[in-house]
Amino acid sequence: MSGERNDVSDWWTTSIIDMAPGQIRFRGNPIEDLIGTVSFPQMIWLMTRGDLPTPAQAKLLECALVAAVDHGPQAPSIAAARMAVTCGLSLNGAMASAVNMLDDVHGGAGEQAVELYHWIAASVREGTALEEASATMVDKWQAERTKFVPGFGHRFHKPEDPRAPRLLALVDEAAAQGTVGGEFAQIGRALQKLLNERKGKPVPMNIDGATAVIYAELGFAGPLARGLFCLSRSVGVIAHAWEQMNQGERNKGPTPPSYRWTYSGPNPIDPES
């Protein structure tokens, strides 16, 4: 009987939580000791990394989380949440619909940017100059992955995404205080300079690129950068879903009813008829 019980209890193995009647411990810390003493960013760090960050590390993490909460109803994730509510979904359904939109193109570029930054950092540590390493690794990325350089370019914010300079300035402050090394902020700026020169016009660092600098500086793995973006954007998602729920529209599609799509098949209907 004991052997069977061990088979069941060992089916899932975790170092995250230990729970028994009357007792809950996260990473060895009693929940009652955490409540009221750690912030939500500190708790995120504890759960994903296994230890508690310093207050300065938690503050920088919080800055990245705050910066990415929302980008308006034209953002696919927010639009999906609002449309989901008009179709009758609850808040949790709307949030699930929105988070499922956060993939490689929308919301997932932070993970890719962390990876690219690490490519460049590894090359620099091997003795390559930063400018040369940036150019070589961008070429490698575009040859092996996609022509789009993750974390750069924005269809609305030109010549500058207002979030990026603020976040980089906060990284500079943290580096001056010894909280982070500043290596990835330098890489981000080198990429910005390179892309501007190659394009002949500003290619703004976007929210994915800026938060990726912070996540890389703090030592978060690339996939966690995407997960953290999902956590952050969920704040905007729930706000928009709740607002839409209270506005009360039903089955509200992506465009007003008077606007039709472009039909490219045979025998189109005359739009004037």
VEXBASE-537987 format. One record per residue (C-alpha): residue number from 1; residue in three letters; x, y, z. Coordinates in nm, 4 decimals, always signed. Layout:
! residues N
ATOM num residu        u        v        w
ATOM NUM    ala        X        Y        Z
...
//
This chain:
! residues 273
ATOM num residu        u        v        w
ATOM   1    met  +0.0000  +0.0000  +0.0000
ATOM   2    ser  +0.2783  +0.2412  +0.0856
ATOM   3    gly  +0.4448  +0.1656  -0.2468
ATOM   4    glu  +0.1255  +0.2485  -0.4329
ATOM   5    arg  +0.0933  +0.5725  -0.2391
ATOM   6    asn  +0.4496  +0.6698  -0.3305
ATOM   7    asp  +0.3689  +0.6021  -0.6947
ATOM   8    val  +0.0837  +0.8517  -0.6712
ATOM   9    ser  +0.2611  +1.1176  -0.4647
ATOM  10    asp  +0.5702  +1.1044  -0.6864
ATOM  11    trp  +0.3669  +1.1420  -1.0048
ATOM  12    trp  +0.4132  +1.5208  -0.9825
ATOM  13    thr  +0.7364  +1.6516  -0.8333
ATOM  14    thr  +0.7738  +2.0197  -0.7538
ATOM  15    ser  +1.0007  +2.2441  -0.5538
ATOM  16    ile  +0.7544  +2.5332  -0.5817
ATOM  17    ile  +0.4921  +2.4548  -0.3197
ATOM  18    asp  +0.4505  +2.2255  -0.0217
ATOM  19    met  +0.0983  +2.2010  +0.1107
ATOM  20    ala  -0.0667  +2.0026  +0.3888
ATOM  21    pro  -0.3735  +2.0688  +0.6032
ATOM  22    gly  -0.3160  +2.4007  +0.7795
ATOM  23    gln  +0.0172  +2.4632  +0.6065
ATOM  24    ile  +0.1247  +2.6245  +0.2777
ATOM  25    arg  +0.4880  +2.6952  +0.1890
ATOM  26    phe  +0.6162  +2.8562  -0.1323
ATOM  27    arg  +0.9796  +2.7700  -0.1996
ATOM  28    gly  +1.0089  +2.6864  +0.1700
ATOM  29    asn  +0.8519  +3.0150  +0.2865
ATOM  30    pro  +0.5294  +2.9932  +0.4918
ATOM  31    ile  +0.2537  +3.1838  +0.3159
ATOM  32    glu  +0.1730  +3.3737  +0.6345
ATOM  33    asp  +0.5289  +3.5103  +0.6356
ATOM  34    leu  +0.4980  +3.6281  +0.2747
ATOM  35    ile  +0.1577  +3.7935  +0.3014
ATOM  36    gly  +0.2052  +4.1589  +0.3847
ATOM  37    thr  +0.5839  +4.1447  +0.3564
ATOM  38    val  +0.6573  +4.0840  -0.0127
ATOM  39    ser  +0.5245  +4.2651  -0.3187
ATOM  40    phe  +0.3623  +4.0990  -0.6170
ATOM  41    pro  +0.6782  +4.1421  -0.8334
ATOM  42    gln  +0.8802  +3.9820  -0.5534
ATOM  43    met  +0.6328  +3.6942  -0.5450
ATOM  44    ile  +0.6608  +3.6478  -0.9211
ATOM  45    trp  +1.0379  +3.6300  -0.8848
ATOM  46    leu  +1.0169  +3.3858  -0.5954
ATOM  47    met  +0.7810  +3.1538  -0.7801
ATOM  48    thr  +0.9680  +3.1552  -1.1119
ATOM  49    arg  +1.3260  +3.1793  -0.9878
ATOM  50    gly  +1.3230  +3.0090  -0.6488
ATOM  51    asp  +1.4540  +3.2930  -0.4326
ATOM  52    leu  +1.3510  +3.6420  -0.3319
ATOM  53    pro  +1.4952  +3.9365  -0.5252
ATOM  54    thr  +1.6512  +4.2389  -0.3644
ATOM  55    pro  +1.4178  +4.5380  -0.3370
ATOM  56    ala  +1.6100  +4.7069  -0.6213
ATOM  57    gln  +1.5722  +4.4026  -0.8470
ATOM  58    ala  +1.2014  +4.3812  -0.7701
ATOM  59    lys  +1.1587  +4.7508  -0.8456
ATOM  60    leu  +1.3182  +4.7152  -1.1880
ATOM  61    leu  +1.1051  +4.4096  -1.2635
ATOM  62    glu  +0.7966  +4.6053  -1.1616
ATOM  63    cys  +0.8876  +4.8832  -1.4059
ATOM  64    ala  +0.8884  +4.6364  -1.6950
ATOM  65    leu  +0.5562  +4.4893  -1.5844
ATOM  66    val  +0.3921  +4.8316  -1.5541
ATOM  67    ala  +0.5158  +4.9457  -1.8962
ATOM  68    ala  +0.3496  +4.6625  -2.0893
ATOM  69    val  +0.0014  +4.6505  -1.9369
ATOM  70    asp  -0.1933  +4.7889  -2.2331
ATOM  71    his  -0.1707  +4.9328  -2.5839
ATOM  72    gly  -0.5335  +5.0018  -2.6687
ATOM  73    pro  -0.8189  +4.8230  -2.8496
ATOM  74    gln  -0.6201  +4.8053  -3.1750
ATOM  75    ala  -0.3799  +4.5596  -3.0085
ATOM  76    pro  -0.4934  +4.2083  -3.1116
ATOM  77    ser  -0.4976  +4.0755  -2.7549
ATOM  78    ile  -0.7134  +4.3610  -2.6268
ATOM  79    ala  -0.9432  +4.3480  -2.9300
ATOM  80    ala  -0.9902  +3.9743  -2.8799
ATOM  81    ala  -1.0845  +4.0254  -2.5162
ATOM  82    arg  -1.3409  +4.2938  -2.5951
ATOM  83    met  -1.4961  +4.0913  -2.8773
ATOM  84    ala  -1.5045  +3.7823  -2.6578
ATOM  85    val  -1.7082  +3.9669  -2.3965
ATOM  86    thr  -1.9599  +4.0843  -2.6576
ATOM  87    cys  -2.0076  +3.7183  -2.7544
ATOM  88    gly  -2.1017  +3.6351  -2.3963
ATOM  89    leu  -1.7717  +3.5129  -2.2521
ATOM  90    ser  -1.6914  +3.5773  -1.8877
ATOM  91    leu  -1.3830  +3.7663  -1.7743
ATOM  92    asn  -1.1750  +3.4507  -1.7462
ATOM  93    gly  -1.2817  +3.3460  -2.0977
ATOM  94    ala  -1.1913  +3.6875  -2.2334
ATOM  95    met  -0.8531  +3.6733  -2.0620
ATOM  96    ala  -0.7841  +3.3279  -2.2035
ATOM  97    ser  -0.8768  +3.4461  -2.5535
ATOM  98    ala  -0.6437  +3.7438  -2.5202
ATOM  99    val  -0.3456  +3.5559  -2.3801
ATOM 100    asn  -0.3722  +3.3043  -2.6632
ATOM 101    met  -0.3072  +3.5933  -2.9049
ATOM 102    leu  +0.0307  +3.6685  -2.7461
ATOM 103    asp  +0.2583  +3.4654  -2.9674
ATOM 104    asp  +0.5657  +3.5215  -3.1836
ATOM 105    val  +0.4390  +3.8308  -3.3657
ATOM 106    his  +0.2266  +4.0024  -3.0992
ATOM 107    gly  +0.3710  +3.9882  -2.7486
ATOM 108    gly  +0.6226  +3.7105  -2.8057
ATOM 109    ala  +0.9019  +3.9180  -2.9532
ATOM 110    gly  +1.0414  +3.9824  -2.6046
ATOM 111    glu  +1.1444  +3.6188  -2.5790
ATOM 112    gln  +1.3107  +3.6399  -2.9190
ATOM 113    ala  +1.4827  +3.9670  -2.8280
ATOM 114    val  +1.6311  +3.8134  -2.5132
ATOM 115    glu  +1.7688  +3.5335  -2.7296
ATOM 116    leu  +1.9210  +3.7761  -2.9800
ATOM 117    tyr  +2.0693  +3.9875  -2.7009
ATOM 118    his  +2.2353  +3.6764  -2.5601
ATOM 119    trp  +2.3780  +3.5885  -2.9013
ATOM 120    ile  +2.5421  +3.9304  -2.9123
ATOM 121    ala  +2.6562  +3.9132  -2.5492
ATOM 122    ala  +2.8229  +3.5767  -2.6090
ATOM 123    ser  +3.0065  +3.7122  -2.9117
ATOM 124    val  +3.1262  +4.0177  -2.7172
ATOM 125    arg  +3.2523  +3.7975  -2.4346
ATOM 126    glu  +3.4575  +3.6078  -2.6889
ATOM 127    gly  +3.6336  +3.9307  -2.7821
ATOM 128    thr  +3.4257  +4.0725  -3.0680
ATOM 129    ala  +3.3554  +4.4448  -3.0596
ATOM 130    leu  +2.9957  +4.5288  -2.9724
ATOM 131    glu  +2.9196  +4.6978  -3.3040
ATOM 132    glu  +3.0613  +4.4079  -3.5044
ATOM 133    ala  +2.8869  +4.1486  -3.2880
ATOM 134    ser  +2.5550  +4.3286  -3.3286
ATOM 135    ala  +2.5866  +4.3415  -3.7072
ATOM 136    thr  +2.6957  +3.9784  -3.7360
ATOM 137    met  +2.4204  +3.8467  -3.5131
ATOM 138    val  +2.1486  +4.0514  -3.6823
ATOM 139    asp  +2.2619  +3.9041  -4.0143
ATOM 140    lys  +2.2556  +3.5571  -3.8596
ATOM 141    trp  +1.9084  +3.6151  -3.7162
ATOM 142    gln  +1.7713  +3.7373  -4.0467
ATOM 143    ala  +1.9286  +3.4467  -4.2347
ATOM 144    glu  +1.8179  +3.1751  -3.9938
ATOM 145    arg  +1.4965  +3.3102  -3.8368
ATOM 146    thr  +1.3123  +3.6044  -3.9895
ATOM 147    lys  +1.3858  +3.9343  -4.1583
ATOM 148    phe  +1.2192  +4.1104  -3.8656
ATOM 149    val  +1.4591  +4.1984  -3.5834
ATOM 150    pro  +1.2706  +4.1246  -3.2596
ATOM 151    gly  +1.2120  +4.4155  -3.0269
ATOM 152    phe  +1.2476  +4.6875  -3.2909
ATOM 153    gly  +1.0048  +4.8698  -3.5153
ATOM 154    his  +0.6562  +4.9982  -3.4418
ATOM 155    arg  +0.3634  +5.0751  -3.6688
ATOM 156    phe  +0.2409  +5.3610  -3.4491
ATOM 157    his  +0.5309  +5.5017  -3.2495
ATOM 158    lys  +0.7750  +5.6782  -3.4781
ATOM 159    pro  +1.0472  +5.7903  -3.4440
ATOM 160    glu  +1.0394  +5.6682  -3.0826
ATOM 161    asp  +0.8302  +5.4467  -2.8584
ATOM 162    pro  +0.7902  +5.6558  -2.5407
ATOM 163    arg  +0.8252  +5.3500  -2.3198
ATOM 164    ala  +1.1714  +5.2478  -2.4371
ATOM 165    pro  +1.3813  +5.5512  -2.3342
ATOM 166    arg  +1.2225  +5.5550  -1.9891
ATOM 167    leu  +1.2917  +5.1859  -1.9304
ATOM 168    leu  +1.6494  +5.2148  -2.0547
ATOM 169    ala  +1.7046  +5.5142  -1.8269
ATOM 170    leu  +1.5838  +5.3054  -1.5327
ATOM 171    val  +1.8266  +5.0292  -1.6315
ATOM 172    asp  +2.1050  +5.2886  -1.6375
ATOM 173    glu  +2.0105  +5.3965  -1.2856
ATOM 174    ala  +2.0036  +5.0361  -1.1686
ATOM 175    ala  +2.3433  +4.9715  -1.3283
ATOM 176    ala  +2.4895  +5.2780  -1.1567
ATOM 177    gln  +2.3663  +5.1375  -0.8247
ATOM 178    gly  +2.5118  +4.7938  -0.8973
ATOM 179    thr  +2.1716  +4.6232  -0.9256
ATOM 180    val  +2.2407  +4.5060  -1.2822
ATOM 181    gly  +2.5465  +4.5081  -1.5055
ATOM 182    gly  +2.4137  +4.7262  -1.7867
ATOM 183    glu  +2.5488  +4.4915  -2.0561
ATOM 184    phe  +2.2142  +4.4347  -2.2239
ATOM 185    ala  +2.1204  +4.8025  -2.2236
ATOM 186    gln  +2.4390  +4.8635  -2.4216
ATOM 187    ile  +2.3436  +4.5844  -2.6610
ATOM 188    gly  +1.9952  +4.7286  -2.7074
ATOM 189    arg  +2.1354  +5.0701  -2.7875
ATOM 190    ala  +2.3912  +4.9200  -3.0274
ATOM 191    leu  +2.1120  +4.7396  -3.2109
ATOM 192    gln  +1.9109  +5.0614  -3.2256
ATOM 193    lys  +2.2048  +5.2462  -3.3823
ATOM 194    leu  +2.2750  +4.9653  -3.6288
ATOM 195    leu  +1.9155  +4.9363  -3.7475
ATOM 196    asn  +1.8761  +5.3130  -3.7824
ATOM 197    glu  +2.1869  +5.3263  -3.9984
ATOM 198    arg  +2.0862  +5.0316  -4.2144
ATOM 199    lys  +1.7324  +5.1561  -4.2655
ATOM 200    gly  +1.8274  +5.5202  -4.3081
ATOM 201    lys  +1.5536  +5.6252  -4.0672
ATOM 202    pro  +1.4579  +5.5575  -3.7050
ATOM 203    val  +1.3630  +5.1989  -3.6247
ATOM 204    pro  +1.2294  +5.2462  -3.2709
ATOM 205    met  +1.2966  +4.9991  -2.9945
ATOM 206    asn  +0.9504  +4.8818  -2.8951
ATOM 207    ile  +0.8077  +4.7525  -2.5682
ATOM 208    asp  +0.9265  +4.3980  -2.6419
ATOM 209    gly  +1.2826  +4.5162  -2.6971
ATOM 210    ala  +1.2854  +4.7445  -2.3943
ATOM 211    thr  +1.1380  +4.4965  -2.1488
ATOM 212    ala  +1.3693  +4.2300  -2.2929
ATOM 213    val  +1.6624  +4.4461  -2.1865
ATOM 214    ile  +1.5318  +4.4441  -1.8294
ATOM 215    tyr  +1.4505  +4.0737  -1.8258
ATOM 216    ala  +1.7945  +3.9898  -1.9650
ATOM 217    glu  +1.9639  +4.2221  -1.7151
ATOM 218    leu  +1.7763  +4.0517  -1.4313
ATOM 219    gly  +1.8658  +3.7045  -1.5544
ATOM 220    phe  +1.5248  +3.5823  -1.6708
ATOM 221    ala  +1.5275  +3.3149  -1.9411
ATOM 222    gly  +1.3795  +3.4077  -2.2777
ATOM 223    pro  +1.0609  +3.1977  -2.2420
ATOM 224    leu  +0.9944  +3.3640  -1.9070
ATOM 225    ala  +1.0127  +3.7032  -2.0809
ATOM 226    arg  +0.7114  +3.5986  -2.2874
ATOM 227    gly  +0.5332  +3.4681  -1.9789
ATOM 228    leu  +0.5982  +3.7898  -1.7907
ATOM 229    phe  +0.4616  +3.9908  -2.0828
ATOM 230    cys  +0.1454  +3.7788  -2.0653
ATOM 231    leu  +0.1152  +3.8540  -1.6941
ATOM 232    ser  +0.1609  +4.2243  -1.7568
ATOM 233    arg  -0.0769  +4.2523  -2.0514
ATOM 234    ser  -0.3412  +4.0599  -1.8550
ATOM 235    val  -0.3919  +4.3744  -1.6487
ATOM 236    gly  -0.4990  +4.5689  -1.9561
ATOM 237    val  -0.7007  +4.2734  -2.0795
ATOM 238    ile  -0.9117  +4.2466  -1.7666
ATOM 239    ala  -0.9641  +4.6241  -1.7584
ATOM 240    his  -1.0868  +4.6335  -2.1196
ATOM 241    ala  -1.2969  +4.3203  -2.0820
ATOM 242    trp  -1.4648  +4.4615  -1.7721
ATOM 243    glu  -1.5261  +4.7956  -1.9422
ATOM 244    gln  -1.6748  +4.6225  -2.2459
ATOM 245    met  -1.8896  +4.4054  -2.0231
ATOM 246    asn  -2.0348  +4.7158  -1.8623
ATOM 247    gln  -2.0924  +4.8866  -2.1967
ATOM 248    gly  -2.3259  +4.5992  -2.2837
ATOM 249    glu  -2.2877  +4.5598  -2.6613
ATOM 250    arg  -2.3605  +4.2174  -2.8108
ATOM 251    asn  -2.1583  +4.0384  -3.0802
ATOM 252    lys  -1.9432  +4.3394  -3.1642
ATOM 253    gly  -1.7070  +4.2491  -3.4473
ATOM 254    pro  -1.3718  +4.4038  -3.5391
ATOM 255    thr  -1.5249  +4.6723  -3.7645
ATOM 256    pro  -1.8580  +4.8615  -3.7780
ATOM 257    pro  -2.1315  +4.6789  -3.9736
ATOM 258    ser  -2.1238  +4.9341  -4.2580
ATOM 259    tyr  -1.7645  +4.8392  -4.3407
ATOM 260    arg  -1.7215  +4.5253  -4.5465
ATOM 261    trp  -1.4181  +4.3141  -4.6144
ATOM 262    thr  -1.2513  +4.2871  -4.9551
ATOM 263    tyr  -1.3773  +3.9822  -5.1425
ATOM 264    ser  -1.1269  +3.8356  -5.3895
ATOM 265    gly  -1.3230  +3.5330  -5.5187
ATOM 266    pro  -1.5449  +3.4889  -5.8270
ATOM 267    asn  -1.8722  +3.6770  -5.8882
ATOM 268    pro  -1.8428  +3.9548  -5.6280
ATOM 269    ile  -2.1601  +4.1201  -5.5064
ATOM 270    asp  -2.1973  +4.4826  -5.6103
ATOM 271    pro  -2.1448  +4.6810  -5.2869
ATOM 272    glu  -2.3816  +4.9499  -5.4161
ATOM 273    ser  -2.6677  +4.7050  -5.4652
//
